[in-house]
Amino acid sequence: MLFMKIIKATDYNDMSKKAAMIISAQVVLNPHSVLGLATGSTPLGTYAKLVEWCNKGDLDFSDVITFNLDEYRGLTSEHEQGYRYYMNNNLFSKINIKPENTHVPNGVANNIEEECSNYDKQISELGGISLQLLGIGHDGHIGFNEPAEYFEKSTHCVNLTEETIKANSRFFENADMVPKQAITMGMKSIMQAKKIVLVVNGKDKKEILNKALFGPITPKVPASILQLHPDLTVIACDAL
Ligand code: F6R
């Protein structure tokens, strides 16, 4: 049975707290959980809550394993706009997770195809993702699965759309500095996650969220595939 739960958060803090509570429950019930994680501005508050609760002693990440959705092609782990850097800075260095249990695609791997297939292999060898945290782009992307003619199943290298480059230029000096490609987890690992939590913040996401949740299921709106997931929770602030 398909089951979509939509929660209207009162504000950003409420959205973050609710998402962090679901993640905490997952980790408490299964300390060996495999978490799929997102970057971007939306989950920052969620990560801040997880850090707070871990430091209070209420959460233990020592056996948790994580896989991030994506990484820019060409950015090293030390690059401040890279997603490995973001995760280390906003979450991993502040909780008791083992660094070797955290995975972010290697944006500077020499053999990208091998990097992508190894990423999928590692996820499937662990039995898949227990809980996947997602954000949504203005063009409906999840991870960096951009609007396309078909849903791409596996982890792959993708050309970023002009819209995504423009949206993400706020994190760089200018749009020219935004990498044009990224490595992203494909739809298979995302959709095979046992639970999905989608966090959405802001009026500017209202139109795309509506299309994704209630419009036709199409690779032109990548997030629309989530309608087919059996355990999807959407936590939205100002976007419904
Ligand atoms: C990043 C990711 C992206 C973002 C999306 C929204 O890891 O998965 O799909 O979730 O671009 O980004 P924000 O939250 O900055 O609006």
Residues whose N, C-alpha, C, O or C-beta is under 5 A from the ligand:
A	BS01	F6R	A38 T39 G40 S41 T42 P43 L69 D70 L134 G135 I136 G137 H141 I142 G143 F144
